[in-house]
Amino acid sequence: MNAGAKKELVLIGGGHAHALVLEAFARRPEPGVRLTVISEGRFAAYSGRVPAWLAGKCTLADTQIDLAALCRRAGARLIEQRATAFSAETREVTLAGGERLGFDAASINVGATLYKPETAAQAPNVLALRPLAKLPSRWQALCARVDALPAGSRQSVVSVGGGAAGCETLLAVLAALRARRSDVRFDGALISGGQTLLPDAGRLPRALLARALKKADVTLRTGVRVSELGEEAVMLEQGAPVPADIVLWATGAIGHGWLKESDLALNERGFIEVGKSLEARGAPGVFAAGDGAAFTPALPKAGVYAVRMGPPLAANLRRACRGEAPKDWRPPRRVLSLIGTGDGRAVASYGPLGAAGRWAWRLKERIDGRFIARFNPDPKR
Ligand SMILES: Cc1cc2nc3c(=O)[nH]c(=O)nc-3n(C[C@H](O)[C@H](O)[C@H](O)COP(=O)(O)OP(=O)(O)OC[C@H]3O[C@@H](n4cnc5c(N)ncnc54)[C@H](O)[C@@H]3O)c2cc1C
């Protein structure tokens, strides 16, 4: 790089941490830095609102961050393409169209993908919770199938995965389908490989969520692993198949495949190993954040952590561009998590503490609504 030339800072992925980085750069531009964002699309999904959207309680726009508008505010160039390769050594990122982009500093915030059995990829009855960008069209197709069911029929809706997303989405989907077709019976079931639901939460929030699942007539199967998805059933590693007309696939978060070909250090699940400053191990000037980063000690894969990483990441990216050493970030010991239960209520979980009620749902709506409004000041789009 020429002395005096602008430093090239490249953000790969429009994840939550990068939304906060862009907001920080919009507020205080960094002199001498050219900012580029590589994102699959001009909108980035905000998962916290996805269950509310599935339940028909908000619009699709309410679940999306307008990245293009955010980039304009931050003076950043937006490249609407997927990144397909990355080299920390040659300091290049390759785009789906084949173009290569050099950088001085880079950050990767591309979230996670889900491990799915081969048979799940295209099956019309499977609603995979990743990638979120594909969810709207899959959900619409599923609703069209449900609309065509004869009155008096019966459908099994099975969610695979006992984390917050799997439980919350199952409850939202059941509420939506039951409201849509009151003349069809929808039986809910939740299968989890772990022995407990919400592995990162305390006993009380877990019990409150189990109670909400019971109230919604959901049959719980914990400690059981799914081996395959059939046309009308979910096969288990042990035991009889579970009938399943509709499957929500919400388990097995792993890193994106293309990162395996990069020279970055990955953990056993394919996530980028980062130090306390969020700098990738052995790759100075390259950072990773959100679900795709493997922090030590391991953090829950939750959007709230990706959001918290945003401001320290922005500060460290500025430091990297100035040639200064990055500073360590200390994650919060516990965070508030609000899990909608599809009945106008939510379970609030904060470390060992838990509570449930309509107030928790209203609080979730308020927090999520403010979050989206912060990035999408123009509600008319
Ligand atoms: C249904 C559901 C509900 C959830 N509810 C909550 C909740 O209420 N609270 C909570 O804390 N967590 C929740 N989670 C978890 C939360 O979604 C994730 O932890 C969070 O989205 C991770 O944020 P991120 O910034 O790492 O990545 P993401 O939000 O996944 O964003 C990554 C972005 O990168 C883009 N991208 C991916 N690959 C590429 C590529 N190769 N090139 C360019 N761009 C790319 C994607 O399109 C996406 O826009 C939920 C998850 C689901 C599935």
Ligand as a Chemical Component Dictionary entry (heavy atoms), coordinates in Angstrom:
data_LIG
# 
_chem_comp.id                   LIG 
_chem_comp.type                 NON-POLYMER 
_chem_comp.pdbx_formal_charge   0 
_chem_comp.three_letter_code    LIG 
# 
loop_
_chem_comp_atom.comp_id 
_chem_comp_atom.atom_id 
_chem_comp_atom.alt_atom_id 
_chem_comp_atom.type_symbol 
_chem_comp_atom.charge 
_chem_comp_atom.model_Cartn_x 
_chem_comp_atom.model_Cartn_y 
_chem_comp_atom.model_Cartn_z 
_chem_comp_atom.pdbx_ordinal 
LIG C1  C1  C 0 -35.798 -18.177 14.155 1  
LIG C2  C2  C 0 -34.686 -17.648 15.013 2  
LIG C3  C3  C 0 -34.967 -16.805 16.092 3  
LIG C4  C4  C 0 -33.944 -16.307 16.888 4  
LIG N1  N1  N 0 -34.271 -15.472 17.930 5  
LIG C5  C5  C 0 -33.274 -14.921 18.658 6  
LIG C6  C6  C 0 -33.585 -14.003 19.719 7  
LIG O1  O1  O 0 -34.758 -13.683 19.989 8  
LIG N2  N2  N 0 -32.552 -13.491 20.427 9  
LIG C7  C7  C 0 -31.249 -13.816 20.158 10 
LIG O2  O2  O 0 -30.342 -13.310 20.835 11 
LIG N3  N3  N 0 -30.929 -14.691 19.184 12 
LIG C8  C8  C 0 -31.892 -15.243 18.424 13 
LIG N4  N4  N 0 -31.578 -16.135 17.431 14 
LIG C9  C9  C 0 -30.152 -16.423 17.162 15 
LIG C10 C10 C 0 -29.617 -15.344 16.227 16 
LIG O3  O3  O 0 -30.312 -15.411 15.016 17 
LIG C11 C11 C 0 -28.171 -15.465 15.866 18 
LIG O4  O4  O 0 -27.418 -15.679 17.016 19 
LIG C12 C12 C 0 -27.705 -14.173 15.181 20 
LIG O5  O5  O 0 -28.425 -13.936 13.994 21 
LIG C13 C13 C 0 -26.239 -14.207 14.866 22 
LIG O6  O6  O 0 -25.909 -12.978 14.325 23 
LIG P1  P1  P 0 -24.698 -12.813 13.362 24 
LIG O7  O7  O 0 -24.445 -11.361 13.340 25 
LIG O8  O8  O 0 -23.591 -13.702 13.744 26 
LIG O9  O9  O 0 -25.165 -13.353 11.930 27 
LIG P2  P2  P 0 -26.484 -13.294 11.095 28 
LIG O10 O10 O 0 -27.546 -12.523 11.767 29 
LIG O11 O11 O 0 -26.777 -14.698 10.708 30 
LIG O12 O12 O 0 -26.044 -12.470 9.805  31 
LIG C14 C14 C 0 -25.107 -12.939 8.901  32 
LIG C15 C15 C 0 -25.280 -12.204 7.603  33 
LIG O13 O13 O 0 -24.218 -12.553 6.727  34 
LIG C16 C16 C 0 -24.736 -12.851 5.449  35 
LIG N5  N5  N 0 -23.848 -13.825 4.813  36 
LIG C17 C17 C 0 -23.745 -15.141 5.107  37 
LIG N6  N6  N 0 -22.825 -15.710 4.319  38 
LIG C18 C18 C 0 -22.324 -14.739 3.531  39 
LIG C19 C19 C 0 -21.328 -14.713 2.520  40 
LIG N7  N7  N 0 -20.661 -15.794 2.155  41 
LIG N8  N8  N 0 -21.073 -13.535 1.908  42 
LIG C20 C20 C 0 -21.744 -12.400 2.256  43 
LIG N9  N9  N 0 -22.704 -12.373 3.205  44 
LIG C21 C21 C 0 -22.984 -13.524 3.849  45 
LIG C22 C22 C 0 -26.134 -13.383 5.696  46 
LIG O14 O14 O 0 -26.953 -13.207 4.560  47 
LIG C23 C23 C 0 -26.570 -12.533 6.878  48 
LIG O15 O15 O 0 -27.173 -11.333 6.444  49 
LIG C24 C24 C 0 -32.592 -16.668 16.627 50 
LIG C25 C25 C 0 -32.310 -17.524 15.551 51 
LIG C26 C26 C 0 -33.334 -17.998 14.742 52 
LIG C27 C27 C 0 -32.986 -18.933 13.589 53 
# 
loop_
_chem_comp_bond.comp_id 
_chem_comp_bond.atom_id_1 
_chem_comp_bond.atom_id_2 
_chem_comp_bond.value_order 
_chem_comp_bond.pdbx_ordinal 
LIG C1  C2  SING 1  
LIG C2  C3  SING 2  
LIG C2  C26 DOUB 3  
LIG C3  C4  DOUB 4  
LIG C4  N1  SING 5  
LIG C4  C24 SING 6  
LIG N1  C5  DOUB 7  
LIG C5  C6  SING 8  
LIG C5  C8  SING 9  
LIG C6  O1  DOUB 10 
LIG C6  N2  SING 11 
LIG N2  C7  SING 12 
LIG C7  O2  DOUB 13 
LIG C7  N3  SING 14 
LIG N3  C8  DOUB 15 
LIG C8  N4  SING 16 
LIG N4  C9  SING 17 
LIG N4  C24 SING 18 
LIG C9  C10 SING 19 
LIG C10 O3  SING 20 
LIG C10 C11 SING 21 
LIG C11 O4  SING 22 
LIG C11 C12 SING 23 
LIG C12 O5  SING 24 
LIG C12 C13 SING 25 
LIG C13 O6  SING 26 
LIG O6  P1  SING 27 
LIG P1  O7  DOUB 28 
LIG P1  O8  SING 29 
LIG P1  O9  SING 30 
LIG O9  P2  SING 31 
LIG P2  O10 DOUB 32 
LIG P2  O11 SING 33 
LIG P2  O12 SING 34 
LIG O12 C14 SING 35 
LIG C14 C15 SING 36 
LIG C15 O13 SING 37 
LIG C15 C23 SING 38 
LIG O13 C16 SING 39 
LIG C16 N5  SING 40 
LIG C16 C22 SING 41 
LIG N5  C17 SING 42 
LIG N5  C21 SING 43 
LIG C17 N6  DOUB 44 
LIG N6  C18 SING 45 
LIG C18 C19 SING 46 
LIG C18 C21 DOUB 47 
LIG C19 N7  SING 48 
LIG C19 N8  DOUB 49 
LIG N8  C20 SING 50 
LIG C20 N9  DOUB 51 
LIG N9  C21 SING 52 
LIG C22 O14 SING 53 
LIG C22 C23 SING 54 
LIG C23 O15 SING 55 
LIG C24 C25 DOUB 56 
LIG C25 C26 SING 57 
LIG C26 C27 SING 58 
# 
